[in-house]
Amino acid sequence: MKKILVIHGPNLNLLGQREQAVYGKVTLKAINAKLEKLANQNHAALEIFQSNHEGEIVDAIGQAKKNQTQGILINPAAYT
């Protein structure tokens, strides 16, 4: 089974809560549920991680190889 690390960057934990006219009403929880459904349909396992701290995101990326992750999907949000 493929293992994919999903990383959500800063403030994405606030999706659906702040400035809905700008960012929409969909929550991070709903996005993660859709990702999990797609992963299950494609026989993949997800590890989902969100952080507002750059160092934690860098550490998660570095740890991915040790965890035998085959891919990383990242929305770096404010770090783009």
Summary of the structure (lengths in Angstrom):
residues: 80
radius of gyration: 13.2
end to end distance: 30.4
largest distance: 40.3
contacts: 204
relative contact order: 0.34
helix: 46%
strand: 24%
